[in-house]
């Protein structure tokens, strides 16, 4: 009896692993690669339009994951250099994420639409150090303002 049960369990496991390996994903590898390429192009175009003085754009991180059959989450981080108004060189790092939704089409091509984009972290790195000094304070400004008199609390005996 144990041999029959073992054989049934083995065959069931074999059929299950066969189905797992041979099922197609709803969102394939090529779709993820295409979304990542388009997002990189969109980041570059948006940066060029909003910050024309930016240079040395580098996509540091860009990956996608399926949320369900019609929704993809993309996580990104990119870095670029620019010159501040004071003439200092600085590097800015922006991290964020986007959610894309698959739109139904009449032909067999996938159409993905950005549903939301948000930046989660903006970091500015100054290439050259800046010296910060406090303003000179005159003695009249240094004296603390008069504090209002407080009435002592009544004593309880």
N, C-alpha and C positions, 0 to 999 in steps of 0.2 A: 504494500500500500504506500509506503514511503517513497518508493521509486516512482510510482505514478504521480504522486503529488509533486515531487521534485521535478519531474518531466514537465508537468503542466506549468509550474512556476517558471521554469527555465524558458519554455516556449513563450509564455506571456511576456517575460522580460525581453526576450529576443524581438518579438513583434513590436513592443513599445519602443525599444531603442532604434529599431529600423524606421518607425514612423517619426521619431524625433529628428533623426538625421536627415531624412528625405522630405520633410515638410519645408515649404518655402515661407520665408518671412514676409509679412505684409509690407514692410519697408526694407528694401534690399540694400546691400552695400553700395551699389552704384548710386542710389538715391541719396544716401548719406554723404557720399563724396561730392555729388553735384550740389547739394545744399551747402556744404562747407565751402566749396569754390565760389558759389554765388554770394555767400555772406562775406567772404574775404574781399570780393570785388565791391560789394556794397559799403563795407567799412572804409575802403580806400576812397571811393567816390564821395562818401559823406565827409570824410576828413578833409579831402581836397576842397570841397565846397565851403565847409565851415571854417577851416583854418588853412588858408592858402599858403601861409609861411611855414607850415609844418614840413619836416623832411625826415628821412630815414625811418619810414613806417615799417614796423616788423610785427607780424602776427605771432604772438608768443604762445597762445593756446587757442585751439578751435576744435571742439568735438561736439558730436550730436548723439542723442539717445532717443529711442522711441518711447513715447509716453503711452500711446495706444496706436491703433491701425491708421489713424488720420491725424496724429499730432506728434510733433518732434520738438524736443528741447535742445537748444544749441547754447553752449557755454564758450565764451571767448575772452581773450585778453590781448591787447595790442599796445605797442609802445611807439612813441615818436618823439622827435626833438623839435624844439622851437626856441626862438629868442624872446625874452620878456620885454616889456616896455622899457625897462631900465637897461636893456642891452645884455642881460645875463643869459647864458645858455642854460636851458633846463630841459629835462626829459620828463614826459608825462606818460603814465601807465594807466590804462583804463580797462577795467574788467566788467563783464556783464553777462547777461543771458537773454535769449530770445525764444519765443514759442512760435512755431510755424504750424499752420493748419492746411491739410490737403483739401483742395477745392475739387468738386466733381466736374469732369469735362466730358464732352461728347465723344471725343477721340480717346485713344488709349494712353495719352501722355498724362503725367502727373503735373498738377499746378499747385505749388506751395505758396501760401500767403503768410506774411509776417503778421501774427496776431498781437504780439506785444514784444517790446524791447525795453530792457531797463539796465542801467549801469549799476553795479553793486559796489564798486570801489574805484576811486580816482586818487592816484598817487602822483605827486610832483617831486622830482629829484633835481636839486640844483647842482649843476656841474661845478660851479665855483662858489666858494663860501662867501657869505655876506656878513658884514660886521653890523651888529645892532647895538646902539648905545642909547641909554635913557636920556630924555630931555633934561636940561638943567632946571632944577626946582628952586624957586626963590623961597626965603624963609617964611614969608607971609603965607605962601601956599602950603608950606610944610606943617604948619600948626594945625592940629585937628580942630574940627568944628566943635562948638560948645555942645555938650550933651545935655538933654533936658533933665531937669531935676526929677528924681523919683521920690515918691512918698514912701516912707518906710511902712512896712506891713505891721498891723497891730499885733502886739504881743499877747499871747494867750497864757494865762496863769493857771 
